[in-house]
Amino acid sequence: MVWYEEEVQRVEKERSTLNYEPDTIFYGSSSFTLWTGLYQDFTELKPINLGFGGSTLAACVWFFERIMSTVNAPSRIVIYAGDNDLGDGRHPTEVLLFYRQLIALIRARYGDIPCFFVSIKPSLQRFEIIGSIRAANELIHEEIEKDANQHYIDIFPLMVNYQGYPRKSLFEADGLHLSADGYAIWKKVISEKIYAVIGALQKTS
């Protein structure tokens, strides 16, 4: 895990750049790290971007306590990771196990706050493992269904064409990282899900 050190040190300083107490944590890999408009896109949710480049779900577990030490009482956490685990050759069931470990850490630190998992995206660069991506998403989705305070955000169908192939316009030239059009889709789908959950919680409170 030593290769993450520089990125983790950067993320540890993120809280000091904000003039408010973060309410929504975005945690995961470079799909969050490279989201340059994230703070503007989710301003009302008082976000903090704690994504670190290249991270796996395993790394998110490994560095969780260290990275979260600067955030005291968020209302929710949004997770995107697992993409790089599969890219490294891990099996979908391993990805599920790391996800379970991450949720356990969140519950131990922050209690029963809403957790949102953004489904692992289909990408041009990793199309050869699309079967593993689908399998990992399905396993995590099934896990999420067991807990009313876990929520699955399915971006997968919006990122493929009618033939099931990733839409080229949603990616940068590397075929892996999102373009502005890709982030526009993520913003819409993630916002809709979070505000739907907020609305439902307000009705029951």
N, C-alpha and C positions, 0 to 999 in steps of 0.2 A: 504493500500500500504506500510505500515511500514516494512513488512517482506522483502521488496526488498532493504532496505536501505544499508546494507553492500555491496551488489552487485553493487548498483548504485555508491557508493563511490569508489569502485574499478574501474569502468568504467570511472568515471570522471578523473582519473589519467592516463588513457590510452594515451592521447595525449602527455603527458610529456615523454613517453617512446620512442617516434618516433623522428628521426632526419630529417624528411621531413614534408612538409605541406600535409596532407591527401587529396587525390583526390576522393577516393571511400569509402563511408561509408557503412559498413555492420551493420545493426541494427535489433535487434529482440531477439529471445529466445535462449535457450541453444544449439540448433543445430548450431548456430554461435559461442556461447561462448566456446563450447568444440572442435571447429575446430582448433586443435593445429597447423596445417600446413597452415592456411589461409594466413598468411603474405607471406609465400614462394609461395603458389599457385597463388597469385594475385600480385606479386611484381611489375610488370610493371604498375599496376593500382593505385599504392600508396595507399594501403588500410588502413583503421583503423577499428578495430573490436570493435564495441560498443554494442554487444549483452550482455544481462544480464540474468543469469540463472533463469528459471521458468517464464520468463516474458510472459504476454499476450499482445494482441494488445491493450487492455485497458491500461495496464501498460506502453506500448510504447508511448501512447498518454500522459499519466499522467506525465511521466518523460522527455518528449521530449525536452522542452526548457532547462531544467537543464543539460541534458546529451550533447546536441548539442552546448552548450555555448563555448566549446573549439575548435570547428571546424568552420572555417570562410567561406570558399568558395569552397565546393566540386563540382566536375563535375557531380556526380551521387550518388544515394543511392540505396542499395540493402536491401530488407526487407524480413525477415522470421519470421512470428508470426501468431497467430490464432489457432495453434495447442493446446496450453494450455487453451485458451478460451473455445474451444469445449470440452476439457477434463474436464473443470470445470462445464460443463453443459449448457453453453450459446448456444443460438440458432444461426444458420448460419446467419440470418438477423442482429443479434446483431454484429457479427463479421464484416459483411459488413459495418455497421455504424461506428465501431471503425476504420476500414480501411479508410473510407472517412475522418474521423476526422484527422487521421495521415497524409494523403495526404494534407489536408488543412493546417496543421502546417508546412509541408515541403515547400509548395508553399509560405506561408507567410514569412518564414525565408530565403529560398534559391532561390526563384523564380521558373522558369519553367524548372528545371533540370530534366534529365531522372530519372525515378523511376522504379525499377525492383522489382516485387513481386514474390518470389519463392513459388510455390503452396504448400499448406499444405500437408505434406507427409502422405502416408498410413503407419501405423505401426502395428506391431504385438500386442503391448499392448493395442492399441486403436481401434482394428478392429471392436469392437462392435458398434462403432459410425462412421463406414466407410461411411454410408449414409449421415451423417451430414458433414463429411469432403468433400465429393464430392459436396454437395450442397453449402457449403461455397466457395469452389474453383470456382464453376460455377458462383456464384453471383459476386465474385470479378473479375473474368475474364470478365464478361459482363461489369462491371464498368470500367475496364481498357481499353476496346475496344473504349470507348468514348473519350479517350485522347491520342493523338499521342505521348506524352512524358511519358506515362505509359506503362510498358511492363510486360507481363506475362511469367514467366519461368516455364514450366510444367515438373516437375520432377516425377509426379505421375505415368505415364505409364512405366517408366523405373525402378520403384521400386516394381512392382508387377509381378507375374508369369502369365502364360497363363490362369490360373484360376481366376486371379484377386486378388490373395492373396499376401501379402507383402513377399518379398524375404528375408528369414532368414539371409542370408550371409551379408546383407546390414545393419544389426543392431548389437549392442552390446547385451550382455546377458539379459539386461533388456527389450529388445524388443521394445524400444522406441528411444534410442539415436543411432546415426549412427556409423557404423564401418568404418574402413579405406576404404573398398570397396564402402561403401555408399558415403563417401566424395569424392572418385575418380569420381563417377558419377556426383555429384553436381558440382565439379570443372569443368568438361568438359562442362556440359550443361550451367552453369552460364557464363563461359568464352565465349562460342560461342555466346550467346545472347548479352552480353555486347559489344563484338568486332563487331558484326553485326550492332549494333546500332551506334557505333563509326564510322564505315565505311560509313554508310548511312548519318550520319551528316556531315562527311568530304566531301562527294560528293555534298551536297547541300550548303555548305558554300563557 
